[in-house]
Amino acid sequence: MYDFAAQTDLPKPELYSSLARAADALVQGEPDPVANMANLAATIWQFVPDLNWAGFYRVIDGELVLGPFIGKPACIRIPIGAGVCGTAAALGSTQVVPDVHAFPGHIACDADSRSELVVPVLRDGRVIAVIDLDSPTAGRFDDEDAAGMQLIAQVAALAI
Ligand code: SME
């Protein structure tokens, strides 16, 4: 059993440090990428409050393909460059979207989503996946969330 006693009321830097420690501990010694993505998605969900979707899209044969996640069923394939996820993958940069309805080309997978944070997972300078977080609250994500999730992307980069 894993019991990380997530404290979701911590200041964001502390919350993401403890999430990163839990994430690192979870993937230690486990070579299976699907198992690691599944446990990472579940741990993000446990630690990060006010989400309606959290999970992975992997870069496979030049497009994003849905990976393990928590939330409602989602679009399976996203072209690189399309939507928030495809933009993060194309640019290799984190996307913080305070209002998804104002993002040109946003792909609506869950009508509850109001804001979104997508962080690329980079290995050897290449985007191999993105981590996507959706929230039902507009303006939910800021630079501290982006910096925190980049720590989790670094853990993922060695584990998926
Ligand atoms: N909104 C995303 C699509 C994925 S879902 O939110 C899970 C996008 O615009 O890329």
Backbone and ligand atoms as CSV (ligand in chain L), in Angstrom:
chain,resi,resn,atom,element,x,y,z
A,1,MET,N,N,0.839,-1.198,0.000
A,1,MET,CA,C,0.000,0.000,0.000
A,1,MET,C,C,0.876,1.250,0.000
A,2,TYR,N,N,0.470,2.230,-0.785
A,2,TYR,CA,C,1.152,3.528,-0.770
A,2,TYR,C,C,0.264,4.515,-0.022
A,3,ASP,N,N,0.828,5.183,0.961
A,3,ASP,CA,C,0.050,6.191,1.682
A,3,ASP,C,C,0.916,7.430,1.822
A,4,PHE,N,N,0.697,8.397,0.934
A,4,PHE,CA,C,1.554,9.581,0.929
A,4,PHE,C,C,0.973,10.743,1.730
A,5,ALA,N,N,-0.196,10.539,2.344
A,5,ALA,CA,C,-0.796,11.574,3.183
A,5,ALA,C,C,-0.695,12.954,2.538
A,6,ALA,N,N,-1.269,13.075,1.349
A,6,ALA,CA,C,-1.187,14.339,0.619
A,6,ALA,C,C,-1.880,15.446,1.412
A,7,GLN,N,N,-1.153,16.541,1.606
A,7,GLN,CA,C,-1.732,17.723,2.262
A,7,GLN,C,C,-2.013,18.742,1.189
A,8,THR,N,N,-3.267,18.881,0.809
A,8,THR,CA,C,-3.592,19.724,-0.342
A,8,THR,C,C,-3.714,21.200,0.031
A,9,ASP,N,N,-3.597,21.518,1.336
A,9,ASP,CA,C,-3.705,22.926,1.740
A,9,ASP,C,C,-2.342,23.587,1.944
A,10,LEU,N,N,-1.267,22.917,1.543
A,10,LEU,CA,C,0.075,23.505,1.660
A,10,LEU,C,C,0.242,24.643,0.653
A,11,PRO,N,N,1.166,25.602,0.921
A,11,PRO,CA,C,1.538,26.551,-0.130
A,11,PRO,C,C,2.045,25.774,-1.344
A,12,LYS,N,N,1.822,26.324,-2.553
A,12,LYS,CA,C,2.101,25.553,-3.766
A,12,LYS,C,C,3.539,25.012,-3.854
A,13,PRO,N,N,4.580,25.808,-3.529
A,13,PRO,CA,C,5.935,25.239,-3.653
A,13,PRO,C,C,6.125,23.995,-2.792
A,14,GLU,N,N,5.600,24.037,-1.561
A,14,GLU,CA,C,5.721,22.871,-0.676
A,14,GLU,C,C,4.870,21.711,-1.186
A,15,LEU,N,N,3.669,22.043,-1.663
A,15,LEU,CA,C,2.789,20.987,-2.173
A,15,LEU,C,C,3.481,20.242,-3.323
A,16,TYR,N,N,4.065,21.002,-4.255
A,16,TYR,CA,C,4.690,20.334,-5.406
A,16,TYR,C,C,5.989,19.637,-5.021
A,17,SER,N,N,6.727,20.159,-3.998
A,17,SER,CA,C,7.918,19.425,-3.541
A,17,SER,C,C,7.506,18.086,-2.966
A,18,SER,N,N,6.424,18.076,-2.153
A,18,SER,CA,C,6.050,16.776,-1.587
A,18,SER,C,C,5.476,15.868,-2.659
A,19,LEU,N,N,4.773,16.444,-3.639
A,19,LEU,CA,C,4.302,15.615,-4.759
A,19,LEU,C,C,5.489,15.030,-5.528
A,20,ALA,N,N,6.517,15.836,-5.764
A,20,ALA,CA,C,7.683,15.346,-6.519
A,20,ALA,C,C,8.382,14.223,-5.752
A,21,ARG,N,N,8.478,14.352,-4.421
A,21,ARG,CA,C,9.108,13.284,-3.628
A,21,ARG,C,C,8.281,12.005,-3.718
A,22,ALA,N,N,6.959,12.144,-3.614
A,22,ALA,CA,C,6.086,10.964,-3.706
A,22,ALA,C,C,6.194,10.337,-5.096
A,23,ALA,N,N,6.206,11.183,-6.122
A,23,ALA,CA,C,6.280,10.684,-7.501
A,23,ALA,C,C,7.584,9.930,-7.718
A,24,ASP,N,N,8.680,10.500,-7.226
A,24,ASP,CA,C,9.988,9.874,-7.382
A,24,ASP,C,C,10.011,8.511,-6.678
A,25,ALA,N,N,9.466,8.467,-5.458
A,25,ALA,CA,C,9.460,7.216,-4.700
A,25,ALA,C,C,8.633,6.152,-5.419
A,26,LEU,N,N,7.514,6.590,-6.020
A,26,LEU,CA,C,6.603,5.641,-6.672
A,26,LEU,C,C,7.219,4.927,-7.860
A,27,VAL,N,N,8.042,5.645,-8.627
A,27,VAL,CA,C,8.553,5.058,-9.876
A,27,VAL,C,C,9.897,4.357,-9.686
A,28,GLN,N,N,10.494,4.526,-8.486
A,28,GLN,CA,C,11.813,3.917,-8.256
A,28,GLN,C,C,11.784,2.419,-8.527
A,29,GLY,N,N,12.677,1.951,-9.385
A,29,GLY,CA,C,12.829,0.514,-9.612
A,29,GLY,C,C,11.783,-0.096,-10.517
A,30,GLU,N,N,10.826,0.703,-11.013
A,30,GLU,CA,C,9.775,0.148,-11.878
A,30,GLU,C,C,10.025,0.563,-13.323
A,31,PRO,N,N,10.317,-0.394,-14.212
A,31,PRO,CA,C,10.622,-0.034,-15.596
A,31,PRO,C,C,9.397,0.126,-16.499
A,32,ASP,N,N,8.207,-0.275,-16.057
A,32,ASP,CA,C,7.063,-0.260,-16.973
A,32,ASP,C,C,6.470,1.148,-17.101
A,33,PRO,N,N,6.496,1.739,-18.311
A,33,PRO,CA,C,6.021,3.113,-18.456
A,33,PRO,C,C,4.534,3.293,-18.187
A,34,VAL,N,N,3.718,2.309,-18.560
A,34,VAL,CA,C,2.268,2.454,-18.343
A,34,VAL,C,C,1.962,2.445,-16.846
A,35,ALA,N,N,2.594,1.515,-16.128
A,35,ALA,CA,C,2.392,1.472,-14.670
A,35,ALA,C,C,2.829,2.787,-14.038
A,36,ASN,N,N,3.953,3.315,-14.481
A,36,ASN,CA,C,4.447,4.564,-13.889
A,36,ASN,C,C,3.540,5.749,-14.237
A,37,MET,N,N,3.079,5.835,-15.486
A,37,MET,CA,C,2.164,6.936,-15.841
A,37,MET,C,C,0.865,6.827,-15.043
A,38,ALA,N,N,0.367,5.611,-14.859
A,38,ALA,CA,C,-0.880,5.420,-14.109
A,38,ALA,C,C,-0.710,5.878,-12.663
A,39,ASN,N,N,0.385,5.466,-12.037
A,39,ASN,CA,C,0.605,5.868,-10.642
A,39,ASN,C,C,0.898,7.359,-10.525
A,40,LEU,N,N,1.602,7.925,-11.513
A,40,LEU,CA,C,1.861,9.367,-11.462
A,40,LEU,C,C,0.563,10.158,-11.607
A,41,ALA,N,N,-0.304,9.731,-12.534
A,41,ALA,CA,C,-1.592,10.436,-12.708
A,41,ALA,C,C,-2.406,10.361,-11.417
A,42,ALA,N,N,-2.433,9.194,-10.800
A,42,ALA,CA,C,-3.204,9.030,-9.555
A,42,ALA,C,C,-2.628,9.888,-8.435
A,43,THR,N,N,-1.302,9.999,-8.393
A,43,THR,CA,C,-0.658,10.775,-7.317
A,43,THR,C,C,-0.880,12.272,-7.530
A,44,ILE,N,N,-0.790,12.712,-8.789
A,44,ILE,CA,C,-1.098,14.125,-9.092
A,44,ILE,C,C,-2.520,14.424,-8.636
A,45,TRP,N,N,-3.442,13.555,-8.967
A,45,TRP,CA,C,-4.857,13.725,-8.624
A,45,TRP,C,C,-5.042,13.826,-7.114
A,46,GLN,N,N,-4.245,13.019,-6.380
A,46,GLN,CA,C,-4.358,12.994,-4.916
A,46,GLN,C,C,-3.822,14.295,-4.290
A,47,PHE,N,N,-2.768,14.841,-4.875
A,47,PHE,CA,C,-2.108,16.008,-4.267
A,47,PHE,C,C,-2.664,17.352,-4.732
A,48,VAL,N,N,-3.026,17.455,-6.016
A,48,VAL,CA,C,-3.332,18.770,-6.593
A,48,VAL,C,C,-4.842,18.996,-6.538
A,49,PRO,N,N,-5.306,19.998,-5.780
A,49,PRO,CA,C,-6.743,20.207,-5.628
A,49,PRO,C,C,-7.396,20.852,-6.853
A,50,ASP,N,N,-8.700,20.690,-6.943
A,50,ASP,CA,C,-9.542,21.405,-7.907
A,50,ASP,C,C,-9.217,21.026,-9.364
A,51,LEU,N,N,-9.105,19.717,-9.603
A,51,LEU,CA,C,-8.897,19.223,-10.971
A,51,LEU,C,C,-10.123,18.435,-11.418
A,52,ASN,N,N,-10.400,18.426,-12.710
A,52,ASN,CA,C,-11.381,17.477,-13.246
A,52,ASN,C,C,-10.759,16.500,-14.243
A,53,TRP,N,N,-9.454,16.683,-14.541
A,53,TRP,CA,C,-8.767,15.736,-15.439
A,53,TRP,C,C,-7.259,15.861,-15.183
A,54,ALA,N,N,-6.571,14.736,-15.121
A,54,ALA,CA,C,-5.110,14.761,-14.950
A,54,ALA,C,C,-4.536,13.532,-15.622
A,55,GLY,N,N,-3.613,13.734,-16.567
A,55,GLY,CA,C,-3.041,12.550,-17.195
A,55,GLY,C,C,-2.043,12.865,-18.277
A,56,PHE,N,N,-1.741,11.816,-19.046
A,56,PHE,CA,C,-0.657,11.854,-20.021
A,56,PHE,C,C,-1.174,11.714,-21.454
A,57,TYR,N,N,-0.523,12.430,-22.358
A,57,TYR,CA,C,-0.557,12.106,-23.788
A,57,TYR,C,C,0.886,11.832,-24.197
A,58,ARG,N,N,1.115,10.726,-24.914
A,58,ARG,CA,C,2.464,10.373,-25.361
A,58,ARG,C,C,2.634,10.704,-26.837
A,59,VAL,N,N,3.855,11.076,-27.223
A,59,VAL,CA,C,4.149,11.298,-28.638
A,59,VAL,C,C,4.446,9.939,-29.262
A,60,ILE,N,N,3.578,9.532,-30.207
A,60,ILE,CA,C,3.751,8.253,-30.898
A,60,ILE,C,C,3.559,8.498,-32.391
A,61,ASP,N,N,4.570,8.171,-33.177
A,61,ASP,CA,C,4.503,8.337,-34.634
A,61,ASP,C,C,4.000,9.726,-35.028
A,62,GLY,N,N,4.522,10.744,-34.373
A,62,GLY,CA,C,4.248,12.111,-34.789
A,62,GLY,C,C,2.910,12.674,-34.375
A,63,GLU,N,N,2.215,12.033,-33.452
A,63,GLU,CA,C,0.999,12.630,-32.894
A,63,GLU,C,C,0.919,12.299,-31.412
A,64,LEU,N,N,0.017,12.991,-30.719
A,64,LEU,CA,C,-0.188,12.705,-29.289
A,64,LEU,C,C,-1.256,11.632,-29.159
A,65,VAL,N,N,-0.972,10.634,-28.332
A,65,VAL,CA,C,-1.915,9.544,-28.097
A,65,VAL,C,C,-2.191,9.471,-26.592
A,66,LEU,N,N,-3.469,9.343,-26.262
A,66,LEU,CA,C,-3.905,9.319,-24.865
A,66,LEU,C,C,-3.175,8.245,-24.068
A,67,GLY,N,N,-2.740,8.608,-22.886
A,67,GLY,CA,C,-2.111,7.661,-21.960
A,67,GLY,C,C,-2.934,7.575,-20.683
A,68,PRO,N,N,-2.357,7.008,-19.627
A,68,PRO,CA,C,-3.090,6.876,-18.371
A,68,PRO,C,C,-3.530,8.229,-17.808
A,69,PHE,N,N,-4.732,8.266,-17.247
A,69,PHE,CA,C,-5.281,9.524,-16.725
A,69,PHE,C,C,-6.341,9.229,-15.682
A,70,ILE,N,N,-6.743,10.277,-14.956
A,70,ILE,CA,C,-7.917,10.260,-14.078
A,70,ILE,C,C,-8.872,11.314,-14.631
A,71,GLY,N,N,-10.117,10.973,-14.785
A,71,GLY,CA,C,-11.101,11.939,-15.284
A,71,GLY,C,C,-12.025,11.264,-16.272
A,72,LYS,N,N,-12.809,12.078,-16.978
A,72,LYS,CA,C,-13.740,11.514,-17.956
A,72,LYS,C,C,-12.975,11.044,-19.191
A,73,PRO,N,N,-13.541,10.090,-19.947
A,73,PRO,CA,C,-12.907,9.662,-21.193
A,73,PRO,C,C,-12.580,10.876,-22.065
A,74,ALA,N,N,-11.425,10.806,-22.751
A,74,ALA,CA,C,-10.916,11.993,-23.457
A,74,ALA,C,C,-10.566,11.653,-24.903
A,75,CYS,N,N,-10.323,12.710,-25.693
A,75,CYS,CA,C,-9.896,12.528,-27.090
A,75,CYS,C,C,-8.667,11.629,-27.107
A,76,ILE,N,N,-8.636,10.696,-28.046
A,76,ILE,CA,C,-7.559,9.702,-28.054
A,76,ILE,C,C,-6.322,10.240,-28.763
A,77,ARG,N,N,-6.512,10.891,-29.915
A,77,ARG,CA,C,-5.361,11.351,-30.708
A,77,ARG,C,C,-5.456,12.858,-30.948
A,78,ILE,N,N,-4.343,13.550,-30.739
A,78,ILE,CA,C,-4.281,15.003,-30.938
A,78,ILE,C,C,-3.070,15.295,-31.836
A,79,PRO,N,N,-3.275,15.969,-32.973
A,79,PRO,CA,C,-2.134,16.307,-33.822
A,79,PRO,C,C,-1.180,17.257,-33.090
A,80,ILE,N,N,0.123,17.075,-33.323
A,80,ILE,CA,C,1.109,18.011,-32.773
A,80,ILE,C,C,0.773,19.398,-33.326
A,81,GLY,N,N,0.673,20.386,-32.445
A,81,GLY,CA,C,0.327,21.739,-32.867
A,81,GLY,C,C,-1.135,22.073,-32.642
A,82,ALA,N,N,-1.982,21.058,-32.377
A,82,ALA,CA,C,-3.415,21.314,-32.178
A,82,ALA,C,C,-3.752,21.392,-30.693
A,83,GLY,N,N,-4.674,22.298,-30.358
A,83,GLY,CA,C,-5.129,22.399,-28.981
A,83,GLY,C,C,-4.007,22.818,-28.035
A,84,VAL,N,N,-4.321,22.760,-26.752
A,84,VAL,CA,C,-3.332,23.164,-25.751
A,84,VAL,C,C,-2.221,22.113,-25.665
A,85,CYS,N,N,-2.615,20.841,-25.693
A,85,CYS,CA,C,-1.622,19.770,-25.589
A,85,CYS,C,C,-0.687,19.767,-26.793
A,86,GLY,N,N,-1.279,19.864,-27.979
A,86,GLY,CA,C,-0.461,19.848,-29.196
A,86,GLY,C,C,0.447,21.055,-29.299
A,87,THR,N,N,-0.005,22.189,-28.751
A,87,THR,CA,C,0.837,23.394,-28.742
A,87,THR,C,C,2.033,23.192,-27.807
A,88,ALA,N,N,1.776,22.652,-26.618
A,88,ALA,CA,C,2.883,22.384,-25.680
A,88,ALA,C,C,3.886,21.421,-26.302
A,89,ALA,N,N,3.374,20.404,-27.027
A,89,ALA,CA,C,4.270,19.421,-27.655
A,89,ALA,C,C,5.059,20.049,-28.802
A,90,ALA,N,N,4.382,20.892,-29.595
A,90,ALA,CA,C,5.054,21.502,-30.757
A,90,ALA,C,C,6.140,22.474,-30.318
A,91,LEU,N,N,5.842,23.250,-29.279
A,91,LEU,CA,C,6.786,24.285,-28.835
A,91,LEU,C,C,7.773,23.758,-27.798
A,92,GLY,N,N,7.454,22.630,-27.181
A,92,GLY,CA,C,8.292,22.122,-26.093
A,92,GLY,C,C,8.255,23.045,-24.894
A,93,SER,N,N,7.117,23.736,-24.728
A,93,SER,CA,C,7.027,24.685,-23.612
A,93,SER,C,C,5.698,24.535,-22.885
A,94,THR,N,N,5.743,24.848,-21.606
A,94,THR,CA,C,4.563,24.757,-20.746
A,94,THR,C,C,3.504,25.769,-21.177
A,95,GLN,N,N,2.254,25.336,-21.178
A,95,GLN,CA,C,1.134,26.215,-21.520
A,95,GLN,C,C,0.232,26.378,-20.294
A,96,VAL,N,N,0.100,27.615,-19.834
A,96,VAL,CA,C,-0.835,27.938,-18.752
A,96,VAL,C,C,-1.999,28.683,-19.396
A,97,VAL,N,N,-3.189,28.090,-19.333
A,97,VAL,CA,C,-4.346,28.671,-20.020
A,97,VAL,C,C,-5.418,29.012,-18.979
A,98,PRO,N,N,-5.561,30.306,-18.644
A,98,PRO,CA,C,-6.520,30.696,-17.604
A,98,PRO,C,C,-7.973,30.485,-18.021
A,99,ASP,N,N,-8.243,30.604,-19.341
A,99,ASP,CA,C,-9.623,30.468,-19.834
A,99,ASP,C,C,-9.557,29.653,-21.127
A,100,VAL,N,N,-9.984,28.401,-21.046
A,100,VAL,CA,C,-9.838,27.533,-22.220
A,100,VAL,C,C,-10.665,28.037,-23.404
A,101,HIS,N,N,-11.763,28.746,-23.108
A,101,HIS,CA,C,-12.603,29.224,-24.208
A,101,HIS,C,C,-11.926,30.337,-25.000
A,102,ALA,N,N,-10.900,30.948,-24.408
A,102,ALA,CA,C,-10.178,32.032,-25.096
A,102,ALA,C,C,-8.941,31.503,-25.829
A,103,PHE,N,N,-8.669,30.193,-25.719
A,103,PHE,CA,C,-7.472,29.632,-26.372
A,103,PHE,C,C,-7.854,29.148,-27.772
A,104,PRO,N,N,-7.267,29.753,-28.823
A,104,PRO,CA,C,-7.645,29.347,-30.176
A,104,PRO,C,C,-7.343,27.862,-30.403
A,105,GLY,N,N,-8.349,27.117,-30.823
A,105,GLY,CA,C,-8.138,25.706,-31.136
A,105,GLY,C,C,-8.208,24.781,-29.949
A,106,HIS,N,N,-8.593,25.308,-28.778
A,106,HIS,CA,C,-8.731,24.433,-27.610
A,106,HIS,C,C,-9.619,23.243,-27.950
A,107,ILE,N,N,-9.207,22.042,-27.507
A,107,ILE,CA,C,-9.990,20.834,-27.779
A,107,ILE,C,C,-10.769,20.493,-26.512
A,108,ALA,N,N,-12.083,20.568,-26.590
A,108,ALA,CA,C,-12.915,20.333,-25.399
A,108,ALA,C,C,-13.151,18.837,-25.229
A,109,CYS,N,N,-12.594,18.277,-24.170
A,109,CYS,CA,C,-12.827,16.854,-23.876
A,109,CYS,C,C,-13.846,16.705,-22.766
A,110,ASP,N,N,-13.878,17.665,-21.851
A,110,ASP,CA,C,-14.804,17.626,-20.727
A,110,ASP,C,C,-15.390,19.038,-20.611
A,111,ALA,N,N,-16.711,19.141,-20.737
A,111,ALA,CA,C,-17.358,20.466,-20.731
A,111,ALA,C,C,-17.139,21.201,-19.422
A,112,ASP,N,N,-16.736,20.477,-18.366
A,112,ASP,CA,C,-16.487,21.135,-17.074
A,112,ASP,C,C,-15.188,21.940,-17.072
A,113,SER,N,N,-14.271,21.664,-18.000
A,113,SER,CA,C,-12.946,22.298,-17.945
A,113,SER,C,C,-13.048,23.791,-18.228
A,114,ARG,N,N,-12.431,24.604,-17.373
A,114,ARG,CA,C,-12.398,26.059,-17.564
A,114,ARG,C,C,-10.971,26.574,-17.742
A,115,SER,N,N,-9.996,25.905,-17.099
A,115,SER,CA,C,-8.600,26.322,-17.259
A,115,SER,C,C,-7.741,25.066,-17.381
A,116,GLU,N,N,-6.522,25.264,-17.883
A,116,GLU,CA,C,-5.712,24.094,-18.239
A,116,GLU,C,C,-4.227,24.414,-18.072
A,117,LEU,N,N,-3.457,23.393,-17.687
A,117,LEU,CA,C,-1.987,23.490,-17.596
A,117,LEU,C,C,-1.411,22.265,-18.298
A,118,VAL,N,N,-0.565,22.501,-19.289
A,118,VAL,CA,C,0.065,21.381,-20.000
A,118,VAL,C,C,1.583,21.567,-19.960
A,119,VAL,N,N,2.261,20.516,-19.481
A,119,VAL,CA,C,3.715,20.561,-19.302
A,119,VAL,C,C,4.345,19.485,-20.186
A,120,PRO,N,N,5.302,19.857,-21.040
A,120,PRO,CA,C,5.952,18.825,-21.848
A,120,PRO,C,C,6.901,17.968,-21.010
A,121,VAL,N,N,6.994,16.709,-21.384
A,121,VAL,CA,C,7.983,15.800,-20.778
A,121,VAL,C,C,9.098,15.639,-21.801
A,122,LEU,N,N,10.285,16.103,-21.428
A,122,LEU,CA,C,11.412,16.131,-22.375
A,122,LEU,C,C,12.450,15.085,-22.000
A,123,ARG,N,N,12.888,14.324,-22.994
A,123,ARG,CA,C,14.024,13.408,-22.773
A,123,ARG,C,C,15.019,13.637,-23.899
A,124,ASP,N,N,16.292,13.882,-23.523
A,124,ASP,CA,C,17.341,14.166,-24.509
A,124,ASP,C,C,16.901,15.285,-25.458
A,125,GLY,N,N,16.221,16.300,-24.914
A,125,GLY,CA,C,15.832,17.461,-25.707
A,125,GLY,C,C,14.626,17.254,-26.601
A,126,ARG,N,N,14.022,16.062,-26.545
A,126,ARG,CA,C,12.845,15.790,-27.384
A,126,ARG,C,C,11.612,15.671,-26.504
A,127,VAL,N,N,10.458,16.135,-27.017
A,127,VAL,CA,C,9.196,15.966,-26.275
A,127,VAL,C,C,8.728,14.525,-26.481
A,128,ILE,N,N,8.627,13.776,-25.379
A,128,ILE,CA,C,8.154,12.385,-25.492
A,128,ILE,C,C,6.708,12.231,-25.024
A,129,ALA,N,N,6.200,13.251,-24.306
A,129,ALA,CA,C,4.834,13.184,-23.773
A,129,ALA,C,C,4.482,14.571,-23.247
A,130,VAL,N,N,3.221,14.749,-22.899
A,130,VAL,CA,C,2.830,15.927,-22.126
A,130,VAL,C,C,1.996,15.454,-20.938
A,131,ILE,N,N,2.057,16.238,-19.861
A,131,ILE,CA,C,1.148,16.027,-18.727
A,131,ILE,C,C,0.103,17.133,-18.802
A,132,ASP,N,N,-1.164,16.743,-18.786
A,132,ASP,CA,C,-2.274,17.682,-18.958
A,132,ASP,C,C,-3.101,17.724,-17.673
A,133,LEU,N,N,-3.301,18.911,-17.130
A,133,LEU,CA,C,-4.202,19.102,-15.988
A,133,LEU,C,C,-5.325,20.042,-16.405
A,134,ASP,N,N,-6.563,19.671,-16.105
A,134,ASP,CA,C,-7.724,20.519,-16.368
A,134,ASP,C,C,-8.398,20.836,-15.032
A,135,SER,N,N,-8.950,22.040,-14.943
A,135,SER,CA,C,-9.677,22.435,-13.734
A,135,SER,C,C,-11.039,23.005,-14.118
A,136,PRO,N,N,-12.046,22.793,-13.266
A,136,PRO,CA,C,-13.349,23.422,-13.508
A,136,PRO,C,C,-13.360,24.893,-13.102
A,137,THR,N,N,-12.259,25.399,-12.540
A,137,THR,CA,C,-12.174,26.786,-12.073
A,137,THR,C,C,-11.340,27.616,-13.039
A,138,ALA,N,N,-11.895,28.729,-13.522
A,138,ALA,CA,C,-11.131,29.622,-14.409
A,138,ALA,C,C,-9.937,30.193,-13.647
A,139,GLY,N,N,-8.800,30.341,-14.330
A,139,GLY,CA,C,-7.613,30.933,-13.705
A,139,GLY,C,C,-7.015,30.091,-12.605
A,140,ARG,N,N,-7.288,28.788,-12.611
A,140,ARG,CA,C,-6.829,27.908,-11.526
A,140,ARG,C,C,-5.302,27.788,-11.459
A,141,PHE,N,N,-4.608,27.860,-12.610
A,141,PHE,CA,C,-3.169,27.563,-12.648
A,141,PHE,C,C,-2.345,28.836,-12.833
A,142,ASP,N,N,-1.187,28.882,-12.147
A,142,ASP,CA,C,-0.290,30.033,-12.284
A,142,ASP,C,C,1.142,29.525,-12.461
A,143,ASP,N,N,2.092,30.453,-12.380
A,143,ASP,CA,C,3.488,30.077,-12.616
A,143,ASP,C,C,4.008,29.080,-11.572
A,144,GLU,N,N,3.477,29.154,-10.352
A,144,GLU,CA,C,3.920,28.191,-9.325
A,144,GLU,C,C,3.448,26.775,-9.663
A,145,ASP,N,N,2.211,26.686,-10.204
A,145,ASP,CA,C,1.744,25.360,-10.650
A,145,ASP,C,C,2.603,24.866,-11.813
A,146,ALA,N,N,2.940,25.780,-12.728
A,146,ALA,CA,C,3.756,25.394,-13.886
A,146,ALA,C,C,5.119,24.893,-13.422
A,147,ALA,N,N,5.772,25.640,-12.509
A,147,ALA,CA,C,7.092,25.232,-12.017
A,147,ALA,C,C,6.991,23.905,-11.267
A,148,GLY,N,N,5.921,23.748,-10.485
A,148,GLY,CA,C,5.742,22.505,-9.727
A,148,GLY,C,C,5.557,21.310,-10.642
A,149,MET,N,N,4.717,21.473,-11.659
A,149,MET,CA,C,4.470,20.345,-12.560
A,149,MET,C,C,5.683,20.046,-13.440
A,150,GLN,N,N,6.541,21.047,-13.652
A,150,GLN,CA,C,7.786,20.755,-14.397
A,150,GLN,C,C,8.673,19.801,-13.594
A,151,LEU,N,N,8.623,19.877,-12.253
A,151,LEU,CA,C,9.360,18.905,-11.431
A,151,LEU,C,C,8.826,17.493,-11.674
A,152,ILE,N,N,7.502,17.396,-11.787
A,152,ILE,CA,C,6.883,16.071,-11.994
A,152,ILE,C,C,7.223,15.569,-13.405
A,153,ALA,N,N,7.285,16.491,-14.363
A,153,ALA,CA,C,7.661,16.088,-15.728
A,153,ALA,C,C,9.094,15.549,-15.752
A,154,GLN,N,N,9.973,16.125,-14.917
A,154,GLN,CA,C,11.348,15.611,-14.856
A,154,GLN,C,C,11.374,14.177,-14.295
A,155,VAL,N,N,10.523,13.926,-13.289
A,155,VAL,CA,C,10.437,12.562,-12.761
A,155,VAL,C,C,9.912,11.634,-13.857
A,156,ALA,N,N,8.857,12.097,-14.558
A,156,ALA,CA,C,8.243,11.269,-15.595
A,156,ALA,C,C,9.225,10.964,-16.717
A,157,ALA,N,N,10.075,11.942,-17.035
A,157,ALA,CA,C,10.988,11.784,-18.185
A,157,ALA,C,C,11.870,10.546,-18.050
A,158,LEU,N,N,12.178,10.172,-16.802
A,158,LEU,CA,C,13.060,9.017,-16.566
A,158,LEU,C,C,12.268,7.734,-16.308
A,159,ALA,N,N,10.926,7.849,-16.337
A,159,ALA,CA,C,10.124,6.724,-15.847
A,159,ALA,C,C,9.085,6.218,-16.845
A,160,ILE,N,N,8.964,6.912,-18.004
A,160,ILE,CA,C,7.888,6.496,-18.930
A,160,ILE,C,C,8.459,6.181,-20.318
L,1,SME,N1,N,-8.005,20.338,-23.834
L,1,SME,C1,C,-6.921,19.606,-24.426
L,1,SME,C2,C,-7.343,18.248,-24.891
L,1,SME,C3,C,-7.146,17.173,-23.906
L,1,SME,S1,S,-8.278,17.131,-22.682
L,1,SME,O1,O,-8.374,18.410,-21.974
L,1,SME,C4,C,-8.077,15.900,-21.645
L,1,SME,C5,C,-6.319,20.397,-25.558
L,1,SME,O2,O,-6.852,21.440,-25.963
L,1,SME,O3,O,-5.283,19.972,-26.072
